[in-house]
């Protein structure tokens, strides 16, 4: 029996470097990596401990420009005492302009690979 995804949007594998900031701040916390990406959220890996439920800004360099996306930590894995990095599920809170910019990035990822969670490419933007 096929597993039904709870996700509204398919996620695409990637290795997109991002810089982390507290929401609305110019104080850089450090670097991280988006391991997968969708309009609704991302899987983030970082050595920086983040707090569940807290909002952060993620700055991405894409096509010779910087894009800032807002989101909050929805869940965490790998937080054991010996873990060098942690993975966080990020739920985005995007403006209309940010969503448009992110869709352009995701379209480039769509051309490079298959989505995670068993979603087909043809139904990606139909959600």
N, C-alpha and C positions, 0 to 999 in steps of 0.2 A: 504494500500500500504506500503510495507517495506521501511524503511529508508535506504538510501545508505550512507555508511560511507566514509568520505573523507580520512580516515587514510590509510596509506600504510600497516601498521602492526597492528594486534590485540593487545590490551592492556589487561593485566591480573591484577586483584586486588591483592594487597599485602599491607604489613605494614613493609617496609624495612627502618630501620634507616640509615641515611646518615649524613656525616659531610660536611659542605659547605666551600669552599675556593674561593677567586677570581681566575680566570683562570691563571694558571701558577705560583701561589703563594703558599707558605707554611704557610701563615697567616690564621689561622682558623677563620671563621666568626661565626660559631655556628653549631647547630644541626637542622635536618629537618627529614621528613619522606616521602618516596615515597609511594603514595597511589595506584598507578597503574604504570605498567611498560611495555615497548615494546622496540624493537630494535631502533625504531625511536625517542622515547621520553618517558616522564613520567609525572605524576601529582605529584607535590611536595607540601607539606604543611609545613609551618614554621612560626615562630613568627618574623623572621628576614625580614625586608623589602628588596626586591630585585628589580633591575631595568630591565624593559623590554628591550630586545635587547642586554643586557650585558651577556658576557660569564662567566661561573662559572665552577669550578670543584666539583665533587660530589664523596666523598670517602665512599665506601661500604665495610663492613666487611662480607666476604662470604667464607665459607669452610676454616676457619682458615687463611685467607689471606685478605689483603686489596686491593681493586680494585678502580682505579680512572677513572671516566668517565667525559668527557667534554661535555658541552652543553650551550645553551643560553635560556634565558627566552623569550618565544614566546607570552604568554598572562598571565593575572592576574585576579583573582576574590577575593572578600572579602577584599577589601582595604579600607573599610569605616573607619571612625575615631574610632569606638568602636570595631572593629574587633581585636580579640586577636591573631588570626593566619590568614595567607593569603595562598591562593592556587595559584600555578603557573604551567602553561604548559611549560614543558621543551622540547626543541628540541635538541637531541644529535648530537654531532659532534665527531664520534668515529673513532679510528684507526682500522685496520683489527684485531689486537690482542684484543682490547677492545670489539669489536663486538663479537668475539668468546667467550670471557669471559661472556659477557652479555647474549648470547644465552644459555649458560650452566645454568645461573641463571633462565632465563625465562623457560627453559625446566622443572626445578624443580617446578616453579609456575604452569605450564601447567598441571602437574600431580595432583595439589592440587585444581584446580577449572576451571570454564568456563571463556572464554575471555569476555571482555566487547565489546560493539558495535556490538553484534549480529554475530560476526565472529565464524566460527566453528574451532575446534582444528585441523582438518585434513588439512585445507588450510593455516594454520599459516605461515609455512616456504615457501609456494609457491608464496608469494608476492614478 
